[in-house]
Amino acid sequence: MAEVIIERSVLFRTRRWSTALVVVAILTTAVALVLTACGALLGAVPAPDWGLLLVLAFPTCCGLVSTVARWHRPVWVRVCDAGIELAQGGVPIFVAWDNVASAVVRHRGLFAVLDVVPVALDQVSTSAPQGNVPPVQLLPQGAGFRVDVGELCPGPRALRRVLAEYRQHLG
């Protein structure tokens, strides 16, 4: 009886509009805190007028600009039985599991990053011989690749869980 091999694959990618919502929420909160602090220091709260409306429109414009910027440079990570594939605004790279020295999600929330350190950098493959591949960085475990995963869906915790499952399964 032949054994059927089924490749599992989990894709983590950015939601295009979540970036805009996060930026708008953070900047709107920052503007509100600055206005409140100025009001407390000056002893008067600014009256709502067109100037205040324009100040609050600033976070919305920044959110839209960040969404358009990420629209053409998506970030994604695919973890499968063969290895880890990742892209951050350019040509994706693939690191096979037998070439992965470490794959660690550092930090939490929006500031989470995935550090992938290959055993041999020359064994890392890409789909295009020339292109904008993620730069090799000096990481705590050695030379490797760092990808921002804070805005990926389903999230950094799920990525940690999937990486742990694959390490346990393959290790």
N, C-alpha and C positions, 0 to 999 in steps of 0.2 A: 504494500500500500504506500503510495507516494505521499509525502508530507507537503501540505499546502503552506506556502509562506505568504503571510499577509503583512505588508509593511504598514506600520502605524505612523501617523504623521499629525503633528499639532502645529497650527499656524497662529502666530501672534502678530497682529498688525495694528497700525494706528487707525483710529476712526477719525476721519477727516474733520468732522465738525466738533469733536470733543476738544481738540486743541483750541479752537476759537472760544468755546464755552469756558474752558479753564482760564485762558488769558483774560477774557472779559470779567470773569468772577474775581480773579486776583487783583486786576487793576482797578475795578470798581470799588472793591473793598479798600484798597490803598488810597484811592482818591477820597473816599468817605472818611477814612481815618485822618488824613491830612486836613481836610476841611473841618473836622471836629476838633482836632488839635489847635488849628489856627483860631477857631471860634473860642476855645477855652483860653488861649493865651491872650487874645485881643478883647475878650469879654463880650463878644457879640457873634452870633451865628450869621453867616452870610445869607442874605435874602435870596430866595429862588428867582432867578432871572435868566436871560439868554446866555450870559457868561457861564453860569453854573451848568446849564444844559450842554454847552459846548465842552466844558471840562468833563462831564460824564460821557460825552460822545467819544472822547479820546480812547478809553478802554475798548469800546466796540470796534473802532477802526483798527486798533492794534490786534485784536482778535481775528479780524478778517484778513489782515495782512499776513499773520502767522499761518492762517489756514491756507491761503493761496501759496505761500512759500512751501508748506509741507505737501501740498497737492501734487507738485511735480517732483518731490524728493521724498517718497514714502520710506518709512522705517518698518521693517518686519523681520521676524525671526521664525524659522521653521525647524522644529526638532522632530527627527524621524529615526527609524531604526538604523539608517545608514550614517547619520551624523547631524551636525548643526549647520544650517544655512542662514546667513544673516546679511542684511543690507541696510545701509543708512544713507539714503540719498544718492545711491549710485549702483554700480554693478554688484550683484550679490556674490558672496564668497561661500565656499563649502568646506567644512572641516570634518573629515570622517572621524568616527568615534575612536578608532585605534590611533588617531593622531591628536586626540584631545588630552592635553596634560591636565587642564582644569577648565571648568566652565562654572562661573560663580555669579550670582546676582548680588550686587552690593547696594546698600542704602535702601530706603523705603519710599513708597509713594511716587510722587512725580520726579524725584531725584534718583530713582533706581537706574542702575547701569548693569549690563551684562558684560563680564570680562571673559573672553575665550582665549586661552593660551594653548597654541598647538605645540606638539612635541617638536615638529620640524616645520618651519615656515615654508620651505620649498614644496611641501606636500599639500599645501592649501590650494584648492582649485577655484577658478572663477569661470564664469560663462563667456567672458570676453577677454581676449589677450590685452586689450588696451581699454581703459575706462577709469572711472572714478571709483576705485575700490576703497574700502575703509582703510585709513592709514594704520600702520603698525605702530603700537605705542608700548612704552616700557611700563608694565603693570607690576603689582607686587609679586606675582608668581613668575614673571619673565616677560619676554616680548610677545605681544598678542594684539587682540582686537577688542575695542570697547564700543558698545552700542547703547544709546539711551533707550531704556525700555519702560520708563515711567508712565508713558501714555499708551502703551500697547494694550490691546484687548485680547484676552480676558484679564490681564494684569500681571504685575511682577510676582505676586504670591503664587499665582497659577504657574508661571514660568519656573519658579523655584521648585514647585512640587513636581512638575514634569521632568525637570533635569534630575531631581532626586530619584524618580521612578526609573529613568533610563540608566542612571549610574548603578542602581540596585539590580536592574534587569540584565545589564550588560557586564557588570563587574563581578 
